Each structure stands twice: as C-alpha cells, then as structure tokens.
Amino acid sequence: MLPPELPPLPALTRAEAEFIDSYLDVVDQLGRINPARGSDTYGALRAAQALVARAAELRDALTLMHARGEDRLHAGTLATALRVLDGERRAGRVTVPPPAGN
C-alpha cells in the first residue's frame, strides 16, 4: 500500500523557496542541539557549528527577498510549504518533550 499523497508544494518565488529551505535547515540543526533530546556532546557541537552556516544562508535568503522588493511574507502560503516539507515534525524536535510516563 502506498502512503497518502502529499498536497502539492505551493508556488513560491526562488527567494521564498530558499527562505523555507534555509529556515528548515536551521530548525533541523536546533533540533540536533536540543539538550532535552540529544545523546552526546559531539553531535550537538557539530550541529552548533553547522547552525552558524545555516543561519547565514537564512539571512542571505531574507536579504535577497528584501532586495527584490518582496517586503511581505505570505504566511499562509509559506505555512503550507512548511507542512508539505514536514516542517511540523522537524520543528517538534526543537521543543522540550513531555515528561517520561505521560
């Protein structure tokens, strides 16, 4: 049986797509650093080092959007893109998990 088909990715400008990709890269690194979910310092250290580069890419994507005159974030469209790209699960790794036994 095939998994359910995901909705199509909404139409994004190239800058918006780079913004979403960079944002999710930052979220992924933060999830790897999360002390409530991690297992070793080396992995967290590597993620923290990568976070610097991912944050710069995020900054650059937003700078490009601003320079092109894209002065508004279309939250509904971008939220749809995040959902299609599994953003809810990925962002969930940044939160503190519920206490054991719940």
MMTF fields as JSON, N, C-alpha, C and O atoms, coordinates in Angstrom:
{
  "mmtfVersion": "1.0.0",
  "mmtfProducer": "UNKNOWN",
  "numBonds": 407,
  "numAtoms": 408,
  "numGroups": 102,
  "numChains": 1,
  "numModels": 1,
  "chainsPerModel": [1],
  "groupsPerChain": [102],
  "chainIdList": ["A"],
  "bondAtomList": [4, 2, 8, 6, 12, 10, 16, 14, 20, 18, 24, 22, 28, 26, 32, 30, 36, 34, 40, 38, 44, 42, 48, 46, 52, 50, 56, 54, 60, 58, 64, 62, 68, 66, 72, 70, 76, 74, 80, 78, 84, 82, 88, 86, 92, 90, 96, 94, 100, 98, 104, 102, 108, 106, 112, 110, 116, 114, 120, 118, 124, 122, 128, 126, 132, 130, 136, 134, 140, 138, 144, 142, 148, 146, 152, 150, 156, 154, 160, 158, 164, 162, 168, 166, 172, 170, 176, 174, 180, 178, 184, 182, 188, 186, 192, 190, 196, 194, 200, 198, 204, 202, 208, 206, 212, 210, 216, 214, 220, 218, 224, 222, 228, 226, 232, 230, 236, 234, 240, 238, 244, 242, 248, 246, 252, 250, 256, 254, 260, 258, 264, 262, 268, 266, 272, 270, 276, 274, 280, 278, 284, 282, 288, 286, 292, 290, 296, 294, 300, 298, 304, 302, 308, 306, 312, 310, 316, 314, 320, 318, 324, 322, 328, 326, 332, 330, 336, 334, 340, 338, 344, 342, 348, 346, 352, 350, 356, 354, 360, 358, 364, 362, 368, 366, 372, 370, 376, 374, 380, 378, 384, 382, 388, 386, 392, 390, 396, 394, 400, 398, 404, 402],
  "bondOrderList": [1, 1, 1, 1, 1, 1, 1, 1, 1, 1, 1, 1, 1, 1, 1, 1, 1, 1, 1, 1, 1, 1, 1, 1, 1, 1, 1, 1, 1, 1, 1, 1, 1, 1, 1, 1, 1, 1, 1, 1, 1, 1, 1, 1, 1, 1, 1, 1, 1, 1, 1, 1, 1, 1, 1, 1, 1, 1, 1, 1, 1, 1, 1, 1, 1, 1, 1, 1, 1, 1, 1, 1, 1, 1, 1, 1, 1, 1, 1, 1, 1, 1, 1, 1, 1, 1, 1, 1, 1, 1, 1, 1, 1, 1, 1, 1, 1, 1, 1, 1, 1],
  "groupList": [{"groupName": "MET", "atomNameList": ["N", "CA", "C", "O"], "elementList": ["N", "C", "C", "O"], "formalChargeList": [0, 0, 0, 0], "bondAtomList": [1, 0, 2, 1, 3, 2], "bondOrderList": [1, 1, 2], "singleLetterCode": "M", "chemCompType": "L-PEPTIDE LINKING"}, {"groupName": "LEU", "atomNameList": ["N", "CA", "C", "O"], "elementList": ["N", "C", "C", "O"], "formalChargeList": [0, 0, 0, 0], "bondAtomList": [1, 0, 2, 1, 3, 2], "bondOrderList": [1, 1, 2], "singleLetterCode": "L", "chemCompType": "L-PEPTIDE LINKING"}, {"groupName": "PRO", "atomNameList": ["N", "CA", "C", "O"], "elementList": ["N", "C", "C", "O"], "formalChargeList": [0, 0, 0, 0], "bondAtomList": [1, 0, 2, 1, 3, 2], "bondOrderList": [1, 1, 2], "singleLetterCode": "P", "chemCompType": "L-PEPTIDE LINKING"}, {"groupName": "GLU", "atomNameList": ["N", "CA", "C", "O"], "elementList": ["N", "C", "C", "O"], "formalChargeList": [0, 0, 0, 0], "bondAtomList": [1, 0, 2, 1, 3, 2], "bondOrderList": [1, 1, 2], "singleLetterCode": "E", "chemCompType": "L-PEPTIDE LINKING"}, {"groupName": "ALA", "atomNameList": ["N", "CA", "C", "O"], "elementList": ["N", "C", "C", "O"], "formalChargeList": [0, 0, 0, 0], "bondAtomList": [1, 0, 2, 1, 3, 2], "bondOrderList": [1, 1, 2], "singleLetterCode": "A", "chemCompType": "L-PEPTIDE LINKING"}, {"groupName": "THR", "atomNameList": ["N", "CA", "C", "O"], "elementList": ["N", "C", "C", "O"], "formalChargeList": [0, 0, 0, 0], "bondAtomList": [1, 0, 2, 1, 3, 2], "bondOrderList": [1, 1, 2], "singleLetterCode": "T", "chemCompType": "L-PEPTIDE LINKING"}, {"groupName": "ARG", "atomNameList": ["N", "CA", "C", "O"], "elementList": ["N", "C", "C", "O"], "formalChargeList": [0, 0, 0, 0], "bondAtomList": [1, 0, 2, 1, 3, 2], "bondOrderList": [1, 1, 2], "singleLetterCode": "R", "chemCompType": "L-PEPTIDE LINKING"}, {"groupName": "PHE", "atomNameList": ["N", "CA", "C", "O"], "elementList": ["N", "C", "C", "O"], "formalChargeList": [0, 0, 0, 0], "bondAtomList": [1, 0, 2, 1, 3, 2], "bondOrderList": [1, 1, 2], "singleLetterCode": "F", "chemCompType": "L-PEPTIDE LINKING"}, {"groupName": "ILE", "atomNameList": ["N", "CA", "C", "O"], "elementList": ["N", "C", "C", "O"], "formalChargeList": [0, 0, 0, 0], "bondAtomList": [1, 0, 2, 1, 3, 2], "bondOrderList": [1, 1, 2], "singleLetterCode": "I", "chemCompType": "L-PEPTIDE LINKING"}, {"groupName": "ASP", "atomNameList": ["N", "CA", "C", "O"], "elementList": ["N", "C", "C", "O"], "formalChargeList": [0, 0, 0, 0], "bondAtomList": [1, 0, 2, 1, 3, 2], "bondOrderList": [1, 1, 2], "singleLetterCode": "D", "chemCompType": "L-PEPTIDE LINKING"}, {"groupName": "SER", "atomNameList": ["N", "CA", "C", "O"], "elementList": ["N", "C", "C", "O"], "formalChargeList": [0, 0, 0, 0], "bondAtomList": [1, 0, 2, 1, 3, 2], "bondOrderList": [1, 1, 2], "singleLetterCode": "S", "chemCompType": "L-PEPTIDE LINKING"}, {"groupName": "TYR", "atomNameList": ["N", "CA", "C", "O"], "elementList": ["N", "C", "C", "O"], "formalChargeList": [0, 0, 0, 0], "bondAtomList": [1, 0, 2, 1, 3, 2], "bondOrderList": [1, 1, 2], "singleLetterCode": "Y", "chemCompType": "L-PEPTIDE LINKING"}, {"groupName": "VAL", "atomNameList": ["N", "CA", "C", "O"], "elementList": ["N", "C", "C", "O"], "formalChargeList": [0, 0, 0, 0], "bondAtomList": [1, 0, 2, 1, 3, 2], "bondOrderList": [1, 1, 2], "singleLetterCode": "V", "chemCompType": "L-PEPTIDE LINKING"}, {"groupName": "GLN", "atomNameList": ["N", "CA", "C", "O"], "elementList": ["N", "C", "C", "O"], "formalChargeList": [0, 0, 0, 0], "bondAtomList": [1, 0, 2, 1, 3, 2], "bondOrderList": [1, 1, 2], "singleLetterCode": "Q", "chemCompType": "L-PEPTIDE LINKING"}, {"groupName": "GLY", "atomNameList": ["N", "CA", "C", "O"], "elementList": ["N", "C", "C", "O"], "formalChargeList": [0, 0, 0, 0], "bondAtomList": [1, 0, 2, 1, 3, 2], "bondOrderList": [1, 1, 2], "singleLetterCode": "G", "chemCompType": "PEPTIDE LINKING"}, {"groupName": "ASN", "atomNameList": ["N", "CA", "C", "O"], "elementList": ["N", "C", "C", "O"], "formalChargeList": [0, 0, 0, 0], "bondAtomList": [1, 0, 2, 1, 3, 2], "bondOrderList": [1, 1, 2], "singleLetterCode": "N", "chemCompType": "L-PEPTIDE LINKING"}, {"groupName": "HIS", "atomNameList": ["N", "CA", "C", "O"], "elementList": ["N", "C", "C", "O"], "formalChargeList": [0, 0, 0, 0], "bondAtomList": [1, 0, 2, 1, 3, 2], "bondOrderList": [1, 1, 2], "singleLetterCode": "H", "chemCompType": "L-PEPTIDE LINKING"}],
  "groupTypeList": [0, 1, 2, 2, 3, 1, 2, 2, 1, 2, 4, 1, 5, 6, 4, 3, 4, 3, 7, 8, 9, 10, 11, 1, 9, 12, 12, 9, 13, 1, 14, 6, 8, 15, 2, 4, 6, 14, 10, 9, 5, 11, 14, 4, 1, 6, 4, 4, 13, 4, 1, 12, 4, 6, 4, 4, 3, 1, 6, 9, 4, 1, 5, 1, 0, 16, 4, 6, 14, 3, 9, 6, 1, 16, 4, 14, 5, 1, 4, 5, 4, 1, 6, 12, 1, 9, 14, 3, 6, 6, 4, 14, 6, 12, 5, 12, 2, 2, 2, 4, 14, 15],
  "groupIdList": [1, 2, 3, 4, 5, 6, 7, 8, 9, 10, 11, 12, 13, 14, 15, 16, 17, 18, 19, 20, 21, 22, 23, 24, 25, 26, 27, 28, 29, 30, 31, 32, 33, 34, 35, 36, 37, 38, 39, 40, 41, 42, 43, 44, 45, 46, 47, 48, 49, 50, 51, 52, 53, 54, 55, 56, 57, 58, 59, 60, 61, 62, 63, 64, 65, 66, 67, 68, 69, 70, 71, 72, 73, 74, 75, 76, 77, 78, 79, 80, 81, 82, 83, 84, 85, 86, 87, 88, 89, 90, 91, 92, 93, 94, 95, 96, 97, 98, 99, 100, 101, 102],
  "secStructList": [7, 7, 7, 7, 7, 7, 7, 7, 7, 7, 7, 7, 7, 2, 2, 2, 2, 2, 2, 2, 2, 2, 2, 2, 2, 2, 2, 2, 2, 2, 2, 2, 2, 7, 6, 6, 6, 7, 7, 7, 2, 2, 2, 2, 2, 2, 2, 2, 2, 2, 2, 2, 2, 2, 2, 2, 2, 2, 2, 2, 2, 2, 2, 2, 2, 2, 2, 6, 6, 7, 7, 7, 7, 7, 2, 2, 2, 2, 2, 2, 2, 2, 2, 2, 6, 6, 2, 2, 2, 2, 2, 2, 6, 6, 1, 7, 7, 7, 7, 6, 6, 7],
  "xCoordList": [0.838, 0.0, 0.89, 1.852, 0.576, 1.341, 0.915, -0.251, 1.866, 1.488, 0.594, 0.6, -0.176, -1.047, -0.208, 0.89, -0.757, -0.039, -0.071, -1.115, 1.084, 1.169, 0.53, 0.514, 0.004, -0.502, 0.664, 1.814, 0.363, 1.458, 2.06, 1.381, 3.324, 4.01, 3.44, 3.316, 3.091, 2.543, 3.598, 4.798, 3.135, 4.049, 4.785, 4.168, 6.105, 6.941, 7.922, 8.304, 8.329, 9.438, 10.694, 10.711, 11.734, 13.003, 13.498, 13.995, 13.357, 13.804, 12.979, 13.526, 11.66, 10.826, 11.217, 11.263, 11.498, 11.912, 13.23, 13.393, 14.163, 15.441, 15.223, 15.88, 14.304, 13.96, 13.421, 13.87, 12.46, 11.868, 12.925, 13.006, 13.73, 14.773, 15.777, 16.164, 16.187, 17.154, 16.55, 17.207, 15.309, 14.622, 14.569, 14.865, 14.195, 14.115, 15.493, 15.618, 16.514, 17.88, 18.249, 18.856, 17.877, 18.136, 17.362, 17.912, 16.099, 15.277, 15.893, 15.946, 16.358, 16.98, 18.209, 18.399, 19.033, 20.231, 19.85, 20.444, 18.873, 18.42, 17.873, 18.085, 17.178, 16.68, 17.808, 17.682, 18.903, 20.058, 20.806, 21.459, 20.699, 21.371, 20.537, 21.093, 19.243, 18.31, 18.807, 18.86, 19.171, 19.71, 18.696, 19.085, 17.416, 16.395, 16.218, 15.556, 16.79, 16.625, 17.94, 17.938, 19.053, 20.343, 20.89, 20.364, 21.965, 22.569, 24.072, 24.668, 24.689, 26.135, 26.539, 25.888, 27.605, 28.064, 28.67, 28.566, 29.298, 29.934, 28.894, 29.096, 27.788, 26.724, 26.142, 25.873, 25.946, 25.436, 26.443, 26.062, 27.724, 28.763, 28.764, 28.819, 28.703, 28.686, 27.459, 27.552, 26.322, 25.106, 25.221, 24.767, 25.818, 26.0, 26.936, 26.713, 27.968, 28.865, 28.135, 28.316, 27.321, 26.564, 25.491, 25.145, 24.969, 23.931, 24.403, 23.626, 25.651, 26.189, 26.056, 25.597, 26.45, 26.359, 24.908, 24.565, 24.053, 22.639, 21.959, 21.116, 22.321, 21.742, 22.184, 21.398, 23.411, 23.889, 23.122, 22.794, 22.833, 22.047, 20.631, 20.069, 20.059, 18.73, 18.744, 17.861, 19.747, 19.899, 20.021, 19.387, 20.829, 21.026, 19.732, 19.452, 18.945, 17.668, 16.716, 16.042, 16.663, 15.8, 16.328, 15.541, 17.635, 18.226, 17.87, 17.54, 17.937, 17.595, 16.123, 15.787, 15.256, 13.839, 13.626, 12.909, 14.244, 14.088, 14.632, 14.002, 15.793, 16.406, 15.548, 15.545, 14.832, 13.96, 12.61, 11.762, 12.414, 11.147, 10.072, 8.915, 10.441, 9.481, 9.432, 10.12, 8.607, 8.599, 7.531, 7.399, 6.783, 5.75, 6.005, 6.383, 5.791, 5.811, 4.368, 3.501, 4.114, 2.772, 2.636, 2.872, 2.246, 2.292, 1.495, 1.964, 0.324, -0.483, 0.201, 0.235, 0.744, 1.439, 2.707, 2.994, 3.453, 4.694, 4.401, 5.153, 3.313, 2.932, 2.568, 2.91, 1.878, 1.548, 2.819, 2.934, 3.773, 5.048, 5.746, 6.295, 5.731, 6.366, 5.691, 6.366, 4.36, 3.651, 4.001, 4.244, 4.029, 4.353, 5.762, 6.026, 6.667, 8.066, 8.33, 9.475, 7.278, 7.388, 7.898, 8.557, 7.593, 8.065, 7.542, 8.245, 6.314, 5.766, 6.571, 6.905, 6.879, 7.674, 9.078, 9.609, 9.669, 11.035, 11.11, 12.056, 10.128, 10.106, 9.81, 10.211, 9.121, 8.823, 10.064, 10.035, 11.147, 12.398, 13.047, 13.942, 12.603, 13.17, 12.528, 13.124, 11.346, 10.618, 11.116, 11.821, 10.736, 11.051, 10.006, 8.807, 10.437, 9.471, 8.684, 9.141, 7.516, 6.742, 7.499, 8.345, 7.194, 7.879, 7.651, 6.606, 8.65, 8.527, 7.341, 7.107, 6.607, 5.461, 4.15, 3.084, 4.211, 2.966, 2.681, 1.685],
  "yCoordList": [-1.175, 0.0, 1.248, 1.328, 2.187, 3.419, 4.409, 4.436, 5.229, 6.259, 7.299, 7.436, 8.032, 9.049, 10.096, 10.454, 10.566, 11.553, 12.909, 13.351, 13.563, 14.883, 15.916, 15.748, 16.985, 18.053, 18.682, 18.595, 19.305, 19.915, 21.098, 21.783, 21.312, 22.462, 23.714, 23.765, 24.729, 25.944, 26.643, 26.425, 27.481, 28.252, 29.262, 30.064, 29.213, 30.124, 30.795, 30.224, 32.006, 32.609, 31.842, 31.108, 32.007, 31.344, 31.774, 30.953, 33.07, 33.58, 32.987, 32.649, 32.858, 32.237, 30.781, 30.314, 30.07, 28.671, 28.567, 27.684, 29.461, 29.457, 29.808, 29.251, 30.729, 31.096, 29.884, 29.592, 29.18, 28.0, 26.918, 26.335, 26.645, 25.616, 25.988, 25.146, 27.235, 27.68, 27.637, 27.233, 28.052, 28.019, 26.593, 26.353, 25.649, 24.253, 23.695, 22.87, 24.126, 23.708, 24.194, 23.458, 25.447, 25.99, 25.184, 24.822, 24.904, 24.125, 22.745, 22.264, 22.107, 20.785, 20.842, 19.971, 21.859, 21.975, 22.239, 21.658, 23.105, 23.363, 22.087, 21.846, 21.278, 20.006, 19.075, 18.337, 19.104, 18.262, 18.773, 18.009, 20.081, 20.682, 20.525, 20.52, 20.4, 20.383, 19.45, 18.236, 20.005, 19.171, 18.172, 17.165, 18.438, 17.52, 16.312, 15.346, 16.351, 15.254, 14.636, 13.581, 15.269, 14.796, 13.648, 13.305, 13.065, 11.955, 12.135, 11.458, 13.042, 13.216, 14.643, 15.308, 15.099, 16.466, 16.665, 17.751, 15.633, 15.79, 16.09, 16.973, 15.362, 15.609, 17.006, 17.68, 17.443, 18.79, 19.841, 20.866, 19.589, 20.514, 20.648, 21.761, 19.539, 19.567, 20.312, 21.078, 20.092, 20.794, 22.286, 23.097, 22.659, 24.079, 24.745, 25.888, 24.034, 24.579, 24.76, 25.771, 23.793, 23.877, 24.961, 25.569, 25.199, 26.21, 27.582, 28.339, 27.903, 29.205, 29.388, 30.431, 28.389, 28.472, 28.504, 29.266, 27.686, 27.662, 28.989, 29.451, 29.608, 30.909, 31.98, 32.862, 31.913, 32.867, 32.683, 33.664, 31.435, 31.172, 31.723, 32.274, 31.574, 32.117, 33.639, 34.231, 34.26, 35.718, 36.141, 37.109, 35.426, 35.768, 35.627, 36.451, 34.592, 34.41, 35.564, 36.066, 35.98, 37.106, 38.414, 39.267, 38.581, 39.773, 39.841, 40.91, 38.706, 38.652, 39.005, 39.774, 38.452, 38.784, 40.284, 40.905, 40.854, 42.282, 43.112, 44.082, 42.733, 43.464, 43.402, 44.34, 42.314, 42.16, 42.845, 42.804, 43.468, 44.145, 43.248, 43.654, 42.026, 41.119, 41.502, 40.913, 42.498, 43.03, 42.407, 42.789, 41.475, 40.801, 39.296, 38.698, 38.709, 37.251, 36.773, 37.215, 35.904, 35.363, 34.13, 32.996, 34.399, 33.38, 32.133, 31.021, 32.283, 31.112, 30.216, 28.996, 30.828, 30.07, 29.426, 28.262, 30.181, 29.641, 28.539, 27.569, 28.679, 27.625, 26.34, 25.244, 26.479, 25.298, 24.619, 23.395, 25.416, 24.846, 24.128, 23.044, 24.719, 24.07, 22.741, 21.76, 22.706, 21.449, 20.378, 19.227, 20.745, 19.787, 19.245, 18.079, 20.087, 19.687, 19.123, 19.091, 18.68, 18.023, 18.968, 18.533, 20.247, 21.241, 21.059, 21.362, 20.565, 20.378, 19.342, 19.566, 18.224, 17.205, 17.724, 17.535, 18.378, 18.872, 19.923, 19.922, 20.823, 21.848, 21.235, 21.787, 20.112, 19.437, 18.971, 18.803, 18.761, 18.329, 19.45, 19.199, 20.685, 21.838, 21.989, 22.596, 21.456, 21.613, 20.639, 19.674, 20.912, 20.015, 18.898, 19.18, 17.647, 16.546, 16.473, 16.972, 15.86, 15.721, 14.84, 14.04, 14.988, 14.156, 12.666, 12.26, 11.873, 10.423, 9.93, 10.398, 8.998, 8.444, 9.075, 8.639, 10.102, 10.728, 10.235, 10.634],
  "zCoordList": [0.0, 0.0, 0.0, 0.764, -0.831, -0.934, 0.145, 0.54, 0.627, 1.601, 0.935, -0.288, 1.741, 1.134, 0.401, 0.826, -0.7, -1.499, -0.81, -0.329, -0.77, -0.162, -1.08, -2.299, -0.487, -1.343, -2.104, -1.675, -3.218, -3.981, -3.226, -2.461, -3.458, -2.886, -3.543, -4.767, -2.747, -3.367, -4.215, -4.044, -5.126, -5.972, -5.105, -4.404, -5.162, -4.388, -5.33, -6.351, -4.985, -5.72, -5.351, -4.363, -6.134, -5.823, -4.439, -3.667, -4.132, -2.837, -1.7, -0.65, -1.902, -0.872, -0.65, 0.488, -1.727, -1.61, -0.846, -0.003, -1.138, -0.416, 1.055, 1.935, 1.318, 2.69, 3.448, 4.556, 2.853, 3.507, 3.715, 4.796, 2.698, 2.827, 3.922, 4.732, 3.937, 4.95, 6.343, 7.302, 6.449, 7.743, 8.272, 9.442, 7.422, 7.867, 8.203, 9.107, 7.5, 7.851, 9.251, 10.029, 9.568, 10.91, 11.953, 12.993, 11.68, 12.609, 12.836, 13.968, 11.755, 11.893, 12.801, 13.65, 12.621, 13.461, 14.916, 15.824, 15.143, 16.52, 17.162, 18.351, 16.38, 16.903, 17.313, 18.29, 16.579, 16.912, 18.142, 18.853, 18.378, 19.532, 20.805, 21.904, 20.68, 21.816, 22.927, 22.732, 24.089, 25.164, 25.725, 26.316, 25.548, 26.052, 25.142, 25.523, 23.965, 23.019, 22.565, 21.93, 22.877, 22.406, 23.231, 24.29, 22.713, 23.436, 23.637, 24.475, 22.877, 23.047, 22.704, 21.899, 23.316, 23.105, 21.724, 21.154, 21.182, 19.873, 18.8, 17.967, 18.818, 17.847, 17.993, 16.998, 19.241, 19.48, 19.026, 18.46, 19.272, 18.832, 17.316, 16.793, 16.615, 15.146, 14.632, 13.673, 15.259, 14.852, 15.126, 14.32, 16.246, 16.573, 15.556, 15.157, 15.148, 14.133, 12.802, 12.123, 12.437, 11.189, 11.262, 10.249, 12.462, 12.644, 12.176, 11.595, 12.421, 12.019, 10.505, 10.041, 9.754, 8.293, 7.83, 6.926, 8.438, 8.046, 8.36, 7.591, 9.489, 9.852, 8.851, 8.506, 8.391, 7.38, 6.073, 5.406, 5.701, 4.494, 4.647, 3.7, 5.835, 6.103, 5.984, 5.363, 6.581, 6.475, 5.017, 4.596, 4.247, 2.844, 2.039, 1.168, 2.326, 1.626, 1.921, 1.022, 3.182, 3.54, 2.957, 2.547, 2.915, 2.304, 0.826, 0.312, 0.145, -1.272, -1.479, -2.38, -0.655, -0.768, -0.607, -1.392, 0.399, 0.653, -0.509, -0.93, -1.024, -2.131, -3.397, -4.195, -3.576, -4.752, -4.568, -5.459, -3.422, -3.178, -2.605, -2.499, -2.231, -1.59, -0.113, 0.72, 0.191, 1.549, 2.437, 3.6, 1.922, 2.711, 2.727, 1.72, 3.887, 3.991, 3.867, 4.622, 2.952, 2.754, 3.653, 3.237, 4.897, 5.949, 5.59, 5.834, 5.029, 4.689, 3.672, 3.83, 2.629, 1.587, 2.144, 1.863, 2.928, 3.496, 4.511, 4.605, 5.273, 6.225, 5.482, 5.925, 4.359, 3.548, 3.067, 3.117, 2.602, 2.147, 3.294, 3.101, 4.486, 5.641, 5.962, 6.272, 5.89, 6.174, 5.149, 5.514, 3.871, 2.811, 3.003, 2.71, 3.494, 3.689, 5.084, 5.534, 5.767, 7.069, 8.162, 9.107, 8.029, 8.977, 10.391, 11.355, 10.527, 11.879, 12.662, 13.825, 12.035, 12.724, 13.013, 14.108, 12.023, 12.18, 13.278, 14.066, 13.344, 14.392, 15.757, 16.782, 15.781, 17.041, 17.778, 18.997, 17.059, 17.699, 18.496, 19.303, 18.277, 18.984, 20.368, 21.258, 20.555, 21.812, 22.881, 22.588, 24.106, 25.221, 25.218, 25.216, 25.216, 25.199, 26.5, 27.528, 26.466, 27.712, 28.697, 28.298, 29.99, 30.992, 30.724, 30.216, 31.078, 30.923, 31.741, 32.855, 31.19, 31.901, 31.476, 31.911, 30.628, 30.125, 28.751, 28.147]
}
